[in-house]
């Protein structure tokens, strides 16, 4: 059961747009807005680039980043393909 209220003010045009989109999905305004807000919040949280490591793990992490890249046959095949705009017509 939901028991935390979230209130906000919107322009009538914004409310109408939200209501229209919600109706297209068969949802009410509250469910639509809560779902959209949660999706955006999850994206923001997942996009964070800061993470914390102790000194030993940080050293391991930077060592891995500093290692030269190993062979990548798929990338080599991709790079061997000529770009369509660089091919000459016969």
N, CA, C and O atoms as a GROMACS GRO file, in nm:
protein
  360
    1UNK      N    1   0.084  -0.119   0.000
    1UNK     CA    2   0.000   0.000   0.000
    1UNK      C    3   0.088   0.124   0.000
    1UNK      O    4   0.185   0.134   0.076
    2UNK      N    5   0.054   0.217  -0.084
    2UNK     CA    6   0.130   0.342  -0.091
    2UNK      C    7   0.084   0.435   0.020
    2UNK      O    8  -0.036   0.456   0.040
    3UNK      N    9   0.181   0.489   0.092
    3UNK     CA   10   0.143   0.580   0.201
    3UNK      C   11   0.226   0.707   0.203
    3UNK      O   12   0.208   0.789   0.293
    4UNK      N   13   0.315   0.726   0.107
    4UNK     CA   14   0.395   0.848   0.100
    4UNK      C   15   0.340   0.936  -0.013
    4UNK      O   16   0.334   0.893  -0.128
    5UNK      N   17   0.302   1.057   0.023
    5UNK     CA   18   0.246   1.149  -0.077
    5UNK      C   19   0.357   1.227  -0.146
    5UNK      O   20   0.455   1.268  -0.083
    6UNK      N   21   0.340   1.247  -0.275
    6UNK     CA   22   0.429   1.332  -0.354
    6UNK      C   23   0.338   1.430  -0.427
    6UNK      O   24   0.254   1.390  -0.508
    7UNK      N   25   0.354   1.557  -0.398
    7UNK     CA   26   0.270   1.659  -0.460
    7UNK      C   27   0.354   1.749  -0.548
    7UNK      O   28   0.468   1.782  -0.514
    8UNK      N   29   0.298   1.789  -0.661
    8UNK     CA   30   0.366   1.886  -0.746
    8UNK      C   31   0.264   1.963  -0.827
    8UNK      O   32   0.150   1.921  -0.845
    9UNK      N   33   0.308   2.077  -0.874
    9UNK     CA   34   0.221   2.162  -0.955
    9UNK      C   35   0.268   2.155  -1.099
    9UNK      O   36   0.388   2.145  -1.126
   10UNK      N   37   0.174   2.160  -1.191
   10UNK     CA   38   0.206   2.154  -1.333
   10UNK      C   39   0.118   2.252  -1.408
   10UNK      O   40   0.011   2.290  -1.362
   11UNK      N   41   0.165   2.291  -1.525
   11UNK     CA   42   0.081   2.372  -1.613
   11UNK      C   43  -0.032   2.284  -1.666
   11UNK      O   44  -0.016   2.163  -1.678
   12UNK      N   45  -0.146   2.342  -1.699
   12UNK     CA   46  -0.256   2.261  -1.754
   12UNK      C   47  -0.213   2.182  -1.877
   12UNK      O   48  -0.256   2.068  -1.895
   13UNK      N   49  -0.130   2.242  -1.961
   13UNK     CA   50  -0.086   2.171  -2.082
   13UNK      C   51  -0.002   2.048  -2.045
   13UNK      O   52  -0.012   1.943  -2.108
   14UNK      N   53   0.081   2.062  -1.941
   14UNK     CA   54   0.163   1.950  -1.897
   14UNK      C   55   0.074   1.838  -1.842
   14UNK      O   56   0.094   1.721  -1.873
   15UNK      N   57  -0.022   1.876  -1.761
   15UNK     CA   58  -0.115   1.778  -1.704
   15UNK      C   59  -0.190   1.706  -1.815
   15UNK      O   60  -0.206   1.584  -1.811
   16UNK      N   61  -0.237   1.783  -1.914
   16UNK     CA   62  -0.312   1.722  -2.024
   16UNK      C   63  -0.224   1.624  -2.104
   16UNK      O   64  -0.270   1.517  -2.142
   17UNK      N   65  -0.101   1.661  -2.128
   17UNK     CA   66  -0.009   1.573  -2.199
   17UNK      C   67   0.014   1.443  -2.121
   17UNK      O   68   0.010   1.334  -2.177
   18UNK      N   69   0.039   1.458  -1.991
   18UNK     CA   70   0.059   1.341  -1.905
   18UNK      C   71  -0.065   1.253  -1.903
   18UNK      O   72  -0.055   1.131  -1.912
   19UNK      N   73  -0.181   1.314  -1.891
   19UNK     CA   74  -0.305   1.238  -1.890
   19UNK      C   75  -0.326   1.163  -2.022
   19UNK      O   76  -0.369   1.048  -2.023
   20UNK      N   77  -0.295   1.230  -2.132
   20UNK     CA   78  -0.311   1.166  -2.263
   20UNK      C   79  -0.217   1.046  -2.276
   20UNK      O   80  -0.259   0.938  -2.317
   21UNK      N   81  -0.091   1.065  -2.240
   21UNK     CA   82   0.006   0.955  -2.248
   21UNK      C   83  -0.035   0.841  -2.156
   21UNK      O   84  -0.027   0.724  -2.194
   22UNK      N   85  -0.079   0.873  -2.035
   22UNK     CA   86  -0.121   0.770  -1.941
   22UNK      C   87  -0.239   0.691  -1.998
   22UNK      O   88  -0.243   0.568  -1.988
   23UNK      N   89  -0.334   0.761  -2.057
   23UNK     CA   90  -0.452   0.692  -2.112
   23UNK      C   91  -0.413   0.601  -2.227
   23UNK      O   92  -0.474   0.495  -2.245
   24UNK      N   93  -0.313   0.641  -2.307
   24UNK     CA   94  -0.267   0.555  -2.416
   24UNK      C   95  -0.212   0.422  -2.364
   24UNK      O   96  -0.219   0.320  -2.433
   25UNK      N   97  -0.158   0.425  -2.243
   25UNK     CA   98  -0.103   0.304  -2.183
   25UNK      C   99  -0.202   0.235  -2.089
   25UNK      O  100  -0.169   0.134  -2.027
   26UNK      N  101  -0.321   0.291  -2.077
   26UNK     CA  102  -0.420   0.232  -1.988
   26UNK      C  103  -0.387   0.251  -1.842
   26UNK      O  104  -0.422   0.169  -1.758
   27UNK      N  105  -0.319   0.360  -1.811
   27UNK     CA  106  -0.280   0.388  -1.673
   27UNK      C  107  -0.346   0.517  -1.625
   27UNK      O  108  -0.391   0.599  -1.706
   28UNK      N  109  -0.352   0.533  -1.495
   28UNK     CA  110  -0.398   0.660  -1.442
   28UNK      C  111  -0.277   0.754  -1.429
   28UNK      O  112  -0.162   0.711  -1.440
   29UNK      N  113  -0.305   0.880  -1.405
   29UNK     CA  114  -0.199   0.980  -1.398
   29UNK      C  115  -0.094   0.945  -1.292
   29UNK      O  116   0.026   0.953  -1.319
   30UNK      N  117  -0.138   0.907  -1.174
   30UNK     CA  118  -0.043   0.878  -1.066
   30UNK      C  119   0.049   0.762  -1.101
   30UNK      O  120   0.170   0.770  -1.083
   31UNK      N  121  -0.010   0.654  -1.151
   31UNK     CA  122   0.073   0.537  -1.186
   31UNK      C  123   0.171   0.572  -1.298
   31UNK      O  124   0.288   0.533  -1.293
   32UNK      N  125   0.122   0.646  -1.398
   32UNK     CA  126   0.209   0.686  -1.509
   32UNK      C  127   0.325   0.772  -1.460
   32UNK      O  128   0.440   0.748  -1.496
   33UNK      N  129   0.294   0.872  -1.378
   33UNK     CA  130   0.398   0.964  -1.330
   33UNK      C  131   0.496   0.893  -1.238
   33UNK      O  132   0.617   0.917  -1.245
   34UNK      N  133   0.447   0.807  -1.152
   34UNK     CA  134   0.535   0.736  -1.061
   34UNK      C  135   0.629   0.642  -1.138
   34UNK      O  136   0.747   0.635  -1.108
   35UNK      N  137   0.574   0.572  -1.238
   35UNK     CA  138   0.658   0.484  -1.319
   35UNK      C  139   0.763   0.563  -1.396
   35UNK      O  140   0.880   0.524  -1.399
   36UNK      N  141   0.724   0.674  -1.458
   36UNK     CA  142   0.818   0.756  -1.534
   36UNK      C  143   0.926   0.815  -1.443
   36UNK      O  144   1.044   0.816  -1.478
   37UNK      N  145   0.886   0.863  -1.327
   37UNK     CA  146   0.983   0.921  -1.234
   37UNK      C  147   1.080   0.815  -1.183
   37UNK      O  148   1.200   0.842  -1.170
   38UNK      N  149   1.030   0.696  -1.154
   38UNK     CA  150   1.118   0.589  -1.105
   38UNK      C  151   1.215   0.544  -1.214
   38UNK      O  152   1.332   0.517  -1.185
   39UNK      N  153   1.168   0.534  -1.339
   39UNK     CA  154   1.259   0.497  -1.448
   39UNK      C  155   1.370   0.599  -1.462
   39UNK      O  156   1.487   0.563  -1.479
   40UNK      N  157   1.335   0.726  -1.456
   40UNK     CA  158   1.436   0.832  -1.468
   40UNK      C  159   1.531   0.829  -1.348
   40UNK      O  160   1.652   0.845  -1.365
   41UNK      N  161   1.478   0.809  -1.229
   41UNK     CA  162   1.562   0.804  -1.109
   41UNK      C  163   1.660   0.688  -1.117
   41UNK      O  164   1.777   0.703  -1.080
   42UNK      N  165   1.615   0.572  -1.164
   42UNK     CA  166   1.704   0.457  -1.178
   42UNK      C  167   1.814   0.487  -1.279
   42UNK      O  168   1.930   0.452  -1.257
   43UNK      N  169   1.780   0.552  -1.390
   43UNK     CA  170   1.880   0.587  -1.490
   43UNK      C  171   1.986   0.680  -1.432
   43UNK      O  172   2.105   0.662  -1.457
   44UNK      N  173   1.943   0.778  -1.355
   44UNK     CA  174   2.037   0.872  -1.294
   44UNK      C  175   2.130   0.799  -1.198
   44UNK      O  176   2.251   0.821  -1.200
   45UNK      N  177   2.075   0.713  -1.116
   45UNK     CA  178   2.156   0.640  -1.019
   45UNK      C  179   2.256   0.549  -1.092
   45UNK      O  180   2.372   0.542  -1.054
   46UNK      N  181   2.209   0.480  -1.198
   46UNK     CA  182   2.297   0.388  -1.270
   46UNK      C  183   2.404   0.461  -1.350
   46UNK      O  184   2.507   0.402  -1.382
   47UNK      N  185   2.381   0.586  -1.382
   47UNK     CA  186   2.478   0.663  -1.460
   47UNK      C  187   2.591   0.722  -1.376
   47UNK      O  188   2.683   0.783  -1.430
   48UNK      N  189   2.584   0.704  -1.247
   48UNK     CA  190   2.689   0.761  -1.162
   48UNK      C  191   2.821   0.691  -1.190
   48UNK      O  192   2.825   0.569  -1.205
   49UNK      N  193   2.927   0.767  -1.198
   49UNK     CA  194   3.057   0.710  -1.231
   49UNK      C  195   3.150   0.700  -1.110
   49UNK      O  196   3.260   0.647  -1.122
   50UNK      N  197   3.109   0.750  -0.998
   50UNK     CA  198   3.193   0.746  -0.879
   50UNK      C  199   3.174   0.613  -0.807
   50UNK      O  200   3.061   0.570  -0.784
   51UNK      N  201   3.282   0.550  -0.773
   51UNK     CA  202   3.276   0.433  -0.687
   51UNK      C  203   3.400   0.433  -0.600
   51UNK      O  204   3.502   0.491  -0.635
   52UNK      N  205   3.390   0.369  -0.488
   52UNK     CA  206   3.496   0.373  -0.387
   52UNK      C  207   3.567   0.238  -0.380
   52UNK      O  208   3.503   0.133  -0.374
   53UNK      N  209   3.700   0.242  -0.379
   53UNK     CA  210   3.781   0.122  -0.364
   53UNK      C  211   3.887   0.146  -0.258
   53UNK      O  212   3.936   0.258  -0.242
   54UNK      N  213   3.923   0.040  -0.185
   54UNK     CA  214   4.035   0.054  -0.093
   54UNK      C  215   4.164   0.057  -0.176
   54UNK      O  216   4.160   0.034  -0.297
   55UNK      N  217   4.277   0.086  -0.112
   55UNK     CA  218   4.403   0.106  -0.184
   55UNK      C  219   4.444  -0.016  -0.266
   55UNK      O  220   4.490  -0.002  -0.380
   56UNK      N  221   4.427  -0.135  -0.211
   56UNK     CA  222   4.466  -0.257  -0.284
   56UNK      C  223   4.379  -0.279  -0.408
   56UNK      O  224   4.430  -0.308  -0.516
   57UNK      N  225   4.252  -0.264  -0.392
   57UNK     CA  226   4.160  -0.283  -0.505
   57UNK      C  227   4.181  -0.174  -0.610
   57UNK      O  228   4.171  -0.201  -0.730
   58UNK      N  229   4.208  -0.052  -0.566
   58UNK     CA  230   4.234   0.056  -0.662
   58UNK      C  231   4.359   0.025  -0.744
   58UNK      O  232   4.362   0.049  -0.865
   59UNK      N  233   4.461  -0.029  -0.680
   59UNK     CA  234   4.584  -0.067  -0.750
   59UNK      C  235   4.554  -0.176  -0.853
   59UNK      O  236   4.601  -0.169  -0.966
   60UNK      N  237   4.477  -0.276  -0.814
   60UNK     CA  238   4.439  -0.382  -0.908
   60UNK      C  239   4.362  -0.323  -1.026
   60UNK      O  240   4.386  -0.359  -1.142
   61UNK      N  241   4.271  -0.234  -0.997
   61UNK     CA  242   4.188  -0.172  -1.101
   61UNK      C  243   4.274  -0.092  -1.199
   61UNK      O  244   4.260  -0.108  -1.320
   62UNK      N  245   4.363  -0.008  -1.148
   62UNK     CA  246   4.447   0.072  -1.237
   62UNK      C  247   4.546  -0.015  -1.314
   62UNK      O  248   4.580   0.016  -1.428
   63UNK      N  249   4.594  -0.123  -1.253
   63UNK     CA  250   4.682  -0.215  -1.326
   63UNK      C  251   4.610  -0.276  -1.444
   63UNK      O  252   4.667  -0.288  -1.553
   64UNK      N  253   4.485  -0.316  -1.424
   64UNK     CA  254   4.406  -0.371  -1.534
   64UNK      C  255   4.385  -0.268  -1.645
   64UNK      O  256   4.392  -0.301  -1.763
   65UNK      N  257   4.360  -0.145  -1.607
   65UNK     CA  258   4.340  -0.040  -1.706
   65UNK      C  259   4.468  -0.010  -1.784
   65UNK      O  260   4.463   0.025  -1.902
   66UNK      N  261   4.582  -0.024  -1.718
   66UNK     CA  262   4.710   0.007  -1.782
   66UNK      C  263   4.763  -0.106  -1.870
   66UNK      O  264   4.854  -0.083  -1.951
   67UNK      N  265   4.709  -0.226  -1.857
   67UNK     CA  266   4.755  -0.338  -1.941
   67UNK      C  267   4.718  -0.312  -2.086
   67UNK      O  268   4.612  -0.257  -2.115
   68UNK      N  269   4.807  -0.351  -2.177
   68UNK     CA  270   4.771  -0.336  -2.318
   68UNK      C  271   4.652  -0.428  -2.352
   68UNK      O  272   4.636  -0.536  -2.294
   69UNK      N  273   4.573  -0.384  -2.446
   69UNK     CA  274   4.458  -0.465  -2.486
   69UNK      C  275   4.506  -0.592  -2.553
   69UNK      O  276   4.603  -0.591  -2.628
   70UNK      N  277   4.439  -0.700  -2.526
   70UNK     CA  278   4.472  -0.828  -2.588
   70UNK      C  279   4.415  -0.836  -2.729
   70UNK      O  280   4.344  -0.745  -2.773
   71UNK      N  281   4.446  -0.943  -2.800
   71UNK     CA  282   4.395  -0.959  -2.935
   71UNK      C  283   4.242  -0.962  -2.935
   71UNK      O  284   4.179  -1.018  -2.845
   72UNK      N  285   4.184  -0.902  -3.036
   72UNK     CA  286   4.039  -0.898  -3.048
   72UNK      C  287   4.003  -0.927  -3.194
   72UNK      O  288   3.992  -0.834  -3.274
   73UNK      N  289   3.985  -1.055  -3.227
   73UNK     CA  290   3.959  -1.091  -3.366
   73UNK      C  291   3.836  -1.021  -3.425
   73UNK      O  292   3.836  -0.982  -3.542
   74UNK      N  293   3.733  -1.004  -3.346
   74UNK     CA  294   3.613  -0.938  -3.395
   74UNK      C  295   3.641  -0.793  -3.434
   74UNK      O  296   3.594  -0.746  -3.538
   75UNK      N  297   3.716  -0.724  -3.350
   75UNK     CA  298   3.751  -0.585  -3.380
   75UNK      C  299   3.842  -0.578  -3.502
   75UNK      O  300   3.829  -0.488  -3.585
   76UNK      N  301   3.933  -0.673  -3.514
   76UNK     CA  302   4.022  -0.676  -3.630
   76UNK      C  303   3.942  -0.696  -3.759
   76UNK      O  304   3.970  -0.630  -3.860
   77UNK      N  305   3.843  -0.786  -3.757
   77UNK     CA  306   3.757  -0.806  -3.875
   77UNK      C  307   3.681  -0.678  -3.909
   77UNK      O  308   3.672  -0.639  -4.025
   78UNK      N  309   3.627  -0.615  -3.807
   78UNK     CA  310   3.552  -0.492  -3.829
   78UNK      C  311   3.639  -0.383  -3.889
   78UNK      O  312   3.596  -0.314  -3.982
   79UNK      N  313   3.759  -0.368  -3.838
   79UNK     CA  314   3.847  -0.263  -3.888
   79UNK      C  315   3.898  -0.293  -4.030
   79UNK      O  316   3.942  -0.202  -4.100
   80UNK      N  317   3.893  -0.419  -4.072
   80UNK     CA  318   3.939  -0.456  -4.206
   80UNK      C  319   3.834  -0.427  -4.313
   80UNK      O  320   3.866  -0.426  -4.432
   81UNK      N  321   3.710  -0.402  -4.274
   81UNK     CA  322   3.603  -0.375  -4.369
   81UNK      C  323   3.617  -0.232  -4.420
   81UNK      O  324   3.632  -0.138  -4.342
   82UNK      N  325   3.612  -0.217  -4.552
   82UNK     CA  326   3.621  -0.083  -4.612
   82UNK      C  327   3.488  -0.010  -4.589
   82UNK      O  328   3.381  -0.069  -4.599
   83UNK      N  329   3.498   0.117  -4.559
   83UNK     CA  330   3.378   0.199  -4.543
   83UNK      C  331   3.309   0.213  -4.679
   83UNK      O  332   3.377   0.226  -4.781
   84UNK      N  333   3.176   0.211  -4.681
   84UNK     CA  334   3.105   0.220  -4.809
   84UNK      C  335   3.142   0.343  -4.890
   84UNK      O  336   3.143   0.338  -5.013
   85UNK      N  337   3.170   0.453  -4.823
   85UNK     CA  338   3.202   0.576  -4.895
   85UNK      C  339   3.345   0.577  -4.951
   85UNK      O  340   3.380   0.665  -5.030
   86UNK      N  341   3.427   0.480  -4.908
   86UNK     CA  342   3.564   0.478  -4.958
   86UNK      C  343   3.582   0.380  -5.074
   86UNK      O  344   3.690   0.374  -5.133
   87UNK      N  345   3.478   0.303  -5.107
   87UNK     CA  346   3.486   0.207  -5.218
   87UNK      C  347   3.468   0.282  -5.350
   87UNK      O  348   3.384   0.371  -5.363
   88UNK      N  349   3.548   0.243  -5.446
   88UNK     CA  350   3.536   0.303  -5.580
   88UNK      C  351   3.444   0.217  -5.664
   88UNK      O  352   3.449   0.094  -5.658
   89UNK      N  353   3.360   0.283  -5.741
   89UNK     CA  354   3.274   0.206  -5.832
   89UNK      C  355   3.352   0.177  -5.959
   89UNK      O  356   3.430   0.260  -6.005
   90UNK      N  357   3.330   0.058  -6.016
   90UNK     CA  358   3.407   0.015  -6.134
   90UNK      C  359   3.348   0.066  -6.262
   90UNK      O  360   3.400   0.039  -6.370
   0.00000   0.00000   0.00000
